[in-house]
């Protein structure tokens, strides 16, 4: 098993202050419970895959999780939260190479 988190939201607490939380209905306790960065990493290999063109908050979330869990983080050129999965269409992309290596 090897987990690959793509553009992860690692800390949900900042969402408490957003209008989006009207739909999410998070409170501080649930935000903490559902925030991976606040928990101990499972004993499995873990890689974070994030686009360089992400909004600063997403890049910060990826960095925080990478540092908290001492796991690798791959930053891919020119990608952002809404097109990062386009890498799955390219056999030579960093994401496909990573997934292929994990599967082998």
Secondary structure as the mmCIF struct_conf table of DSSP 4:
data_model
#
loop_
_struct_conf.conf_type_id
_struct_conf.id
_struct_conf.beg_label_comp_id
_struct_conf.beg_label_asym_id
_struct_conf.beg_label_seq_id
_struct_conf.end_label_comp_id
_struct_conf.end_label_asym_id
_struct_conf.end_label_seq_id
STRN STRN1 UNK A 2 UNK A 6
BEND BEND1 UNK A 7 UNK A 7
HELX_RH_3T_P HELX_RH_3T_P1 UNK A 13 UNK A 17
BEND BEND2 UNK A 18 UNK A 18
TURN_TY1_P TURN_TY1_P1 UNK A 19 UNK A 20
HELX_RH_AL_P HELX_RH_AL_P1 UNK A 21 UNK A 24
HELX_RH_AL_P HELX_RH_AL_P2 UNK A 28 UNK A 33
TURN_TY1_P TURN_TY1_P2 UNK A 34 UNK A 34
HELX_RH_3T_P HELX_RH_3T_P2 UNK A 36 UNK A 38
BEND BEND3 UNK A 39 UNK A 39
HELX_LH_PP_P HELX_LH_PP_P1 UNK A 40 UNK A 42
BEND BEND4 UNK A 43 UNK A 44
STRN STRN2 UNK A 45 UNK A 51
TURN_TY1_P TURN_TY1_P3 UNK A 52 UNK A 53
BEND BEND5 UNK A 54 UNK A 54
HELX_RH_AL_P HELX_RH_AL_P3 UNK A 56 UNK A 69
TURN_TY1_P TURN_TY1_P4 UNK A 70 UNK A 70
STRN STRN3 UNK A 72 UNK A 76
TURN_TY1_P TURN_TY1_P5 UNK A 77 UNK A 78
TURN_TY1_P TURN_TY1_P6 UNK A 81 UNK A 83
HELX_RH_3T_P HELX_RH_3T_P3 UNK A 84 UNK A 89
TURN_TY1_P TURN_TY1_P7 UNK A 91 UNK A 92
BEND BEND6 UNK A 93 UNK A 93
HELX_RH_AL_P HELX_RH_AL_P4 UNK A 94 UNK A 103
#
